[in-house]
Amino acid sequence: MKIGEVIRKYRKEKNLTQEEMAQMLGVTAPAVNKWENGNSLPDITLVAPIARLLDITTDTLLCFREALTEEEINRYTLELEERLKQDSYEDAFQWAREKLQQYPNCEKLYLDMAAVLCGWRLMKEIPDSEAHEEEITGYYTRALGSSDERIRYRAADSLFAFYLRKEDYDKAEEYLSCFSSQNPEKKRKQAQLYARTGRKQEAYRAYEELLFSGYQMINMDLHGIFSLAMEEGNREKAHDIVERQERLARLFEMGEYNENMWRLELATAEQDGDTAADVMEKLLESCRTLGNYGKVSLFEHMGFKEVSEEFYRQLEENLRKGFRDEDTYGWLRGNERWEAITAG
């Protein structure tokens, strides 16, 4: 925390208003407001009076025992690793405990030291290492309260893994709530729990949903790279990306429609009439394969709804309508195959 944040925190704990604090220190309320908002710092002569008023040490006020740089955290973590190599686990643990007591508000230090202590306990046969489990999980829980999302995520991940190893599945599941529903790791960990607790069908479904959404996301990312390559005029890279998208669709058995759709944009940009007409014909011929992924073994537990005949009819109609668009495909005028396609 910064000095202003420390002042605000302990002032509120003392139930003092900014005006009351200012009056006791002989300064103005706007001055206290500026300190707390980080717009200015207290005069050096006020450091001791502020600390006395808030019942804290000057070290706490000046953040000497709270703020650590990333380099300092890394240095302490490396020192812990060296102590574990040279000293007993108990002695190294005691050193870590004392260091954490010096920096009680550094959640990153709690997290990193807990990870080292836990990892060492798993890799080495430490006598009576279970005696430290509660304290280590306490360190993770302390990090779980961080305002830094990355620290919270790592702490929740570590606690989930800890209780999964202990086969305390109810406790492990509690920490899934710390993951965003948009985070695929939440579903992946849920699948692990399903598998461990004998819910095989639910585990299959969760993994399949991850694969299916992963396919969609990879295609979006590939198309983003394709667009950049086209903007730069790098046609070689654009062709390579399209080929990868076609192979990806085959790998996931997404049907001929999904295998063919990616090449049309490239053919249009290059005004390659033969390729454009080929792709259009293939899309019309294969549009009824669009829902084939619902029939392959890779996604057999997802329970896709049967695609209706009306959907396919509408898709074909929309394709032909799109192919008639003069702004996009007017350059194909005079191409007999294109004219036959759009006349259909």
C-alpha positions as CSV (number, residue, x, y, z in Angstrom):
1,M,0.0,0.0,0.0
2,K,1.0,3.6,-0.5
3,I,1.3,6.1,2.4
4,G,-2.1,7.7,1.5
5,E,-3.8,4.3,1.5
6,V,-2.3,3.5,4.9
7,I,-3.5,6.7,6.3
8,R,-7.0,6.2,5.0
9,K,-7.2,2.6,6.2
10,Y,-6.1,3.3,9.8
11,R,-8.0,6.6,10.0
12,K,-11.2,4.7,9.2
13,E,-10.3,2.0,11.7
14,K,-10.1,4.7,14.4
15,N,-13.5,6.1,13.2
16,L,-12.0,9.5,12.5
17,T,-13.2,11.9,9.8
18,Q,-10.7,13.7,7.7
19,E,-11.7,16.9,9.5
20,E,-11.2,15.4,12.9
21,M,-7.8,14.0,11.9
22,A,-6.8,17.4,10.4
23,Q,-7.8,19.2,13.6
24,M,-5.7,16.9,15.8
25,L,-2.6,17.3,13.6
26,G,-3.0,21.1,13.1
27,V,-3.5,20.8,9.4
28,T,-6.4,21.4,7.0
29,A,-8.9,18.7,5.9
30,P,-8.0,19.2,2.3
31,A,-4.4,18.4,3.2
32,V,-5.5,15.0,4.6
33,N,-7.6,14.5,1.6
34,K,-4.6,15.1,-0.7
35,W,-2.5,12.6,1.3
36,E,-5.1,9.9,1.0
37,N,-5.6,10.4,-2.7
38,G,-1.9,10.4,-3.4
39,N,-1.7,14.0,-4.5
40,S,0.8,15.0,-1.9
41,L,2.8,13.6,1.0
42,P,2.8,14.6,4.7
43,D,5.6,16.8,5.9
44,I,8.4,14.8,7.4
45,T,7.7,16.5,10.8
46,L,4.2,15.0,10.8
47,V,5.3,11.4,10.3
48,A,5.6,10.6,14.0
49,P,2.4,12.5,15.0
50,I,0.4,10.7,12.3
51,A,1.7,7.3,13.4
52,R,0.9,8.0,17.1
53,L,-2.5,9.3,16.2
54,L,-3.3,6.1,14.2
55,D,-1.7,3.7,16.7
56,I,0.7,2.4,14.1
57,T,4.5,2.3,13.7
58,T,6.3,4.7,11.4
59,D,7.5,1.6,9.5
60,T,3.9,0.7,8.8
61,L,3.0,4.3,7.9
62,L,6.0,4.5,5.5
63,C,5.3,1.0,4.1
64,F,8.7,-0.2,5.0
65,R,7.1,-3.5,6.1
66,E,4.4,-3.7,3.4
67,A,5.6,-2.6,-0.1
68,L,8.1,-5.0,-1.8
69,T,9.2,-4.7,-5.4
70,E,9.0,-7.7,-7.7
71,E,12.8,-8.0,-7.5
72,E,12.7,-8.1,-3.7
73,I,10.0,-10.8,-3.7
74,N,12.0,-12.9,-6.2
75,R,15.1,-12.5,-4.0
76,Y,13.4,-13.7,-0.9
77,T,11.8,-16.6,-2.7
78,L,15.2,-17.7,-4.1
79,E,16.7,-17.4,-0.7
80,L,14.0,-19.7,0.7
81,E,14.8,-22.2,-2.0
82,E,18.5,-22.1,-1.0
83,R,17.7,-22.5,2.6
84,L,15.6,-25.6,1.8
85,K,18.6,-27.1,0.0
86,Q,21.0,-26.3,2.8
87,D,19.0,-26.4,6.1
88,S,16.2,-28.6,7.5
89,Y,12.7,-28.1,6.2
90,E,11.7,-26.9,9.6
91,D,14.4,-24.2,9.8
92,A,13.6,-23.0,6.3
93,F,9.9,-22.9,7.1
94,Q,10.6,-20.9,10.3
95,W,12.7,-18.4,8.2
96,A,9.8,-18.0,5.7
97,R,7.3,-17.5,8.6
98,E,9.4,-14.7,10.1
99,K,9.9,-13.0,6.7
100,L,6.1,-13.1,6.1
101,Q,5.5,-11.6,9.5
102,Q,7.7,-8.7,8.4
103,Y,5.6,-8.1,5.3
104,P,2.0,-9.1,6.3
105,N,0.4,-7.2,3.4
106,C,2.5,-8.6,0.6
107,E,0.2,-11.2,-0.9
108,K,2.6,-12.0,-3.7
109,L,5.2,-13.0,-1.2
110,Y,2.7,-15.2,0.7
111,L,1.8,-16.9,-2.6
112,D,5.3,-17.5,-3.9
113,M,6.7,-18.8,-0.6
114,A,3.7,-21.1,-0.1
115,A,4.3,-22.5,-3.6
116,V,7.9,-23.2,-2.8
117,L,7.2,-24.7,0.5
118,C,4.4,-26.8,-0.9
119,G,6.4,-27.9,-4.0
120,W,9.4,-28.9,-1.9
121,R,7.1,-30.9,0.4
122,L,5.8,-32.8,-2.6
123,M,9.1,-33.4,-4.2
124,K,11.0,-34.5,-1.1
125,E,10.1,-36.9,1.6
126,I,9.8,-34.4,4.4
127,P,9.1,-36.0,7.8
128,D,5.9,-34.8,9.5
129,S,5.4,-32.4,6.6
130,E,1.6,-32.7,7.1
131,A,2.1,-30.6,10.2
132,H,2.7,-27.6,8.0
133,E,-0.3,-28.1,5.7
134,E,-2.7,-25.9,7.6
135,E,-0.2,-23.0,7.7
136,I,0.6,-23.3,4.0
137,T,-3.0,-23.3,3.0
138,G,-3.4,-20.3,5.2
139,Y,-0.8,-18.5,3.2
140,Y,-2.7,-19.4,-0.1
141,T,-5.9,-18.1,1.5
142,R,-4.2,-14.9,2.5
143,A,-3.1,-14.4,-1.1
144,L,-6.7,-15.2,-2.2
145,G,-7.7,-11.9,-0.7
146,S,-5.4,-9.9,-3.0
147,S,-6.7,-7.1,-5.2
148,D,-4.5,-8.4,-8.0
149,E,-6.6,-10.8,-10.1
150,R,-3.5,-12.7,-11.2
151,I,-2.5,-13.4,-7.6
152,R,-6.1,-14.5,-6.7
153,Y,-6.2,-16.9,-9.7
154,R,-2.9,-18.5,-8.8
155,A,-3.9,-18.9,-5.1
156,A,-7.3,-20.4,-6.1
157,D,-5.5,-22.7,-8.5
158,S,-3.1,-23.9,-5.9
159,L,-5.8,-24.5,-3.3
160,F,-7.8,-26.5,-5.8
161,A,-4.8,-28.7,-6.6
162,F,-4.0,-29.1,-2.9
163,Y,-7.5,-30.4,-2.0
164,L,-7.7,-32.5,-5.2
165,R,-4.5,-34.3,-4.1
166,K,-6.1,-34.7,-0.7
167,E,-9.2,-36.2,-2.3
168,D,-11.2,-33.6,-0.5
169,Y,-13.4,-33.0,-3.5
170,D,-16.0,-30.8,-1.8
171,K,-13.3,-28.5,-0.6
172,A,-11.7,-28.4,-4.0
173,E,-15.0,-27.5,-5.6
174,E,-15.4,-24.6,-3.3
175,Y,-12.4,-22.9,-5.0
176,L,-13.9,-23.2,-8.5
177,S,-16.1,-20.3,-7.5
178,C,-12.9,-18.1,-7.6
179,F,-12.6,-18.7,-11.3
180,S,-14.5,-16.6,-13.8
181,S,-17.2,-18.6,-15.7
182,Q,-15.5,-17.3,-18.9
183,N,-12.2,-18.9,-17.9
184,P,-11.9,-22.3,-19.6
185,E,-9.8,-23.5,-16.7
186,K,-12.9,-23.5,-14.5
187,K,-14.6,-26.1,-16.8
188,R,-11.3,-28.1,-17.1
189,K,-11.0,-28.4,-13.4
190,Q,-14.7,-29.2,-13.1
191,A,-14.1,-32.0,-15.6
192,Q,-11.3,-33.3,-13.3
193,L,-13.6,-33.3,-10.4
194,Y,-16.3,-35.2,-12.4
195,A,-13.7,-37.8,-13.4
196,R,-12.4,-38.2,-9.9
197,T,-15.9,-38.6,-8.4
198,G,-17.1,-41.2,-10.9
199,R,-19.3,-38.8,-13.0
200,K,-17.7,-40.0,-16.3
201,Q,-20.5,-38.8,-18.6
202,E,-20.3,-35.3,-17.2
203,A,-16.5,-35.3,-17.4
204,Y,-16.7,-36.4,-21.1
205,R,-19.2,-33.6,-21.8
206,A,-17.1,-30.9,-20.1
207,Y,-14.0,-31.9,-22.0
208,E,-15.9,-32.1,-25.3
209,E,-17.3,-28.6,-24.7
210,L,-13.8,-27.3,-24.1
211,L,-12.6,-28.9,-27.4
212,F,-15.6,-27.5,-29.3
213,S,-15.2,-23.9,-27.9
214,G,-11.4,-24.3,-28.4
215,Y,-11.9,-25.0,-32.1
216,Q,-14.0,-21.9,-32.4
217,M,-11.4,-19.8,-30.6
218,I,-8.5,-21.1,-32.6
219,N,-10.3,-20.3,-35.8
220,M,-11.0,-16.7,-34.7
221,D,-7.3,-16.3,-33.8
222,L,-6.2,-17.8,-37.1
223,H,-8.6,-15.5,-39.0
224,G,-7.1,-12.5,-37.1
225,I,-3.6,-13.5,-38.3
226,F,-5.1,-14.0,-41.8
227,S,-6.5,-10.4,-41.8
228,L,-3.2,-9.0,-40.6
229,A,-1.3,-10.9,-43.4
230,M,-3.8,-9.6,-46.0
231,E,-3.4,-6.0,-44.8
232,E,0.4,-6.3,-45.1
233,G,0.1,-7.9,-48.5
234,N,1.7,-11.1,-47.3
235,R,-0.2,-13.5,-49.5
236,E,2.1,-16.4,-48.8
237,K,1.2,-16.3,-45.1
238,A,-2.5,-15.8,-45.9
239,H,-2.5,-19.0,-47.9
240,D,-0.7,-20.8,-45.1
241,I,-3.3,-19.7,-42.6
242,V,-6.2,-20.8,-44.8
243,E,-4.6,-24.2,-45.3
244,R,-4.2,-24.6,-41.5
245,Q,-7.9,-23.7,-41.0
246,E,-8.9,-26.4,-43.5
247,R,-6.7,-29.0,-41.8
248,L,-8.1,-27.9,-38.4
249,A,-11.7,-28.4,-39.7
250,R,-10.8,-31.9,-40.9
251,L,-9.0,-32.8,-37.6
252,F,-12.1,-31.9,-35.7
253,E,-14.5,-33.5,-38.2
254,M,-16.4,-30.3,-38.7
255,G,-17.7,-31.2,-42.1
256,E,-16.8,-30.3,-45.7
257,Y,-18.6,-26.9,-45.4
258,N,-16.2,-25.8,-42.6
259,E,-13.3,-27.2,-44.5
260,N,-14.1,-25.1,-47.6
261,M,-15.4,-21.8,-46.3
262,W,-12.1,-20.2,-45.4
263,R,-10.7,-20.0,-49.0
264,L,-13.4,-17.8,-50.5
265,E,-12.2,-14.6,-48.9
266,L,-8.7,-15.2,-50.2
267,A,-9.8,-16.0,-53.7
268,T,-12.0,-12.9,-53.7
269,A,-9.1,-10.7,-52.6
270,E,-6.9,-12.1,-55.3
271,Q,-9.8,-12.1,-57.9
272,D,-9.1,-15.7,-58.6
273,G,-12.3,-16.6,-60.5
274,D,-11.8,-20.3,-60.9
275,T,-11.0,-20.8,-57.2
276,A,-13.9,-18.5,-56.1
277,A,-16.4,-20.5,-58.3
278,D,-14.9,-23.8,-57.0
279,V,-15.4,-22.7,-53.4
280,M,-18.9,-21.4,-54.0
281,E,-20.0,-24.6,-55.6
282,K,-18.5,-26.7,-52.8
283,L,-20.2,-24.5,-50.1
284,L,-23.6,-25.0,-51.8
285,E,-23.0,-28.8,-52.2
286,S,-21.7,-29.2,-48.7
287,C,-23.9,-26.8,-46.7
288,R,-25.9,-29.8,-45.3
289,T,-22.7,-31.0,-43.6
290,L,-22.6,-28.0,-41.4
291,G,-24.1,-29.9,-38.5
292,N,-22.0,-33.1,-39.0
293,Y,-19.9,-32.4,-35.9
294,G,-23.0,-33.3,-33.8
295,K,-22.7,-36.9,-35.1
296,V,-19.0,-37.6,-34.6
297,S,-17.6,-39.6,-31.7
298,L,-15.4,-36.7,-30.5
299,F,-18.5,-34.7,-29.4
300,E,-20.9,-37.6,-28.7
301,H,-21.8,-36.5,-25.2
302,M,-22.7,-32.9,-26.0
303,G,-26.2,-33.7,-27.2
304,F,-26.5,-31.3,-30.2
305,K,-30.0,-30.7,-31.5
306,E,-30.7,-32.1,-34.9
307,V,-30.4,-29.4,-37.6
308,S,-33.7,-28.8,-39.3
309,E,-34.4,-29.0,-43.0
310,E,-35.6,-25.4,-42.9
311,F,-32.2,-24.3,-41.5
312,Y,-30.4,-26.0,-44.5
313,R,-32.8,-24.5,-47.0
314,Q,-32.4,-21.0,-45.5
315,L,-28.6,-21.4,-45.5
316,E,-28.5,-22.3,-49.1
317,E,-30.8,-19.4,-50.0
318,N,-28.6,-17.0,-48.0
319,L,-25.5,-18.3,-49.6
320,R,-26.8,-17.7,-53.1
321,K,-28.0,-14.3,-52.1
322,G,-24.6,-13.4,-50.7
323,F,-22.8,-14.7,-53.9
324,R,-25.0,-12.3,-55.9
325,D,-23.7,-9.3,-54.0
326,E,-22.2,-6.9,-56.6
327,D,-20.0,-5.0,-54.3
328,T,-18.2,-8.2,-53.3
329,Y,-18.4,-10.4,-56.3
330,G,-19.2,-8.0,-59.2
331,W,-15.7,-8.7,-60.6
332,L,-17.0,-12.2,-61.4
333,R,-19.4,-10.9,-64.0
334,G,-18.9,-12.8,-67.2
335,N,-17.8,-15.9,-65.3
336,E,-20.2,-18.6,-66.5
337,R,-19.9,-20.7,-63.4
338,W,-20.6,-17.8,-61.1
339,E,-23.6,-16.7,-63.2
340,A,-25.0,-20.3,-63.0
341,I,-24.5,-20.4,-59.3
342,T,-26.2,-17.1,-58.6
343,A,-29.0,-17.9,-61.0
344,G,-29.9,-21.1,-59.1
